[in-house]
Amino acid sequence: MAEFVVITGMSGAGRSQAANHFEDLGWYVVDNLPPALLPRVREFAETPDSGIARVGLVLGLNLFHEQVAPALTALKASAEGSVRILFLDAATPVLVKRFESTKRRHPFESISPMGVSDAIEAEREALGYLRSEADVVVDTSEYSIYQLHRFIDEVFDLDAGPGSVTTRIMSFGYKHGIPLDADLVLDCRFLPNPHWVEELRPLSGQDDAVKDFLLNGQPMAETFLAKTQDLLRLLVPAYVIEGKSYLTIAFGCTGGRHRSVFVAENMGVRLAEDPELGIRPMVVHRDIDR
């Protein structure tokens, strides 16, 4: 029974780099596949003597954009194994910079004459339905190629399996932008800011002094953490019922160094030890070093 992952998303967001890494991990990867050929690849992979257990399918819109949605629907309905969609996204200014640095034309410019910014926005609109159907969405705006590889390793090696959902807990700074791949965003800026305490400013939410300042000196912090844990006990099983296999919960503060880091670390421990949830959360800090 073959396992399928469909690698798709915005042009310039890292589809090819992701595909190369899946191939390095032992997946049989088919790039730039016309959607009409998906059934043949599925049939071949599911042949008992094919020797293929995991298949990566790289899909962009390009000239076949009208065929993508029905082809994916048919693949999910007919495949014997799991079919997951990995959607790679990035902020428009980042994508513009990437296209300018490579001197390549955006694929949508070949469909209709337009500038690269307009082409990116046209592709983003066209991909809206696919992004909403994705099992995993990752914002690669701030990712190096090695960070993208590590993300893929974590998500597909820490797959929670049936009846659960792989959960990523993220801290971020609002001044650096809300993460595009967050499913839930919670604001921690109501907590006192350690940045304004001189001895705490150079530290982060991972340091004991900051933890003591926020947890022991601020009763609201414990209440927020406990009620957020209760909220996730309610929501995570609902996501599982809806078939979601990957969940990103983002906690934000002003700079992404103190309060959101503290909350993300604390929540990661709480969720890992919560017997009602049975999940293995990954904790990442997007802006801690900025």
Secondary structure, 3 states (H helix, E strand, C coil): CCEEEEEEECCCCCHHHHHHHHHHCCCEEECCCCHHHHHHHHHHHCCCCCCCCEEEEECCCHHHHHHHHHHHHHHHHHCCCCEEEEEEECCHHHHHHHHHHHCCCCHHHCCCCCCHHHHHHHHHHHCHHHHHHCCEEEECCCCCHHHHHHHHHHHHHCCCCCCCCEEEEEEEEHHHCCCCCCCEEEECCCCCCHHHCCCCCCCCCCCHHHHHHHHHCCHHHHHHHHHHHHHHHHHHHHHHHCCCCEEEEEEEECCCCCHHHHHHHHHHHHHHCCCCCCCCCEEEECCCCC
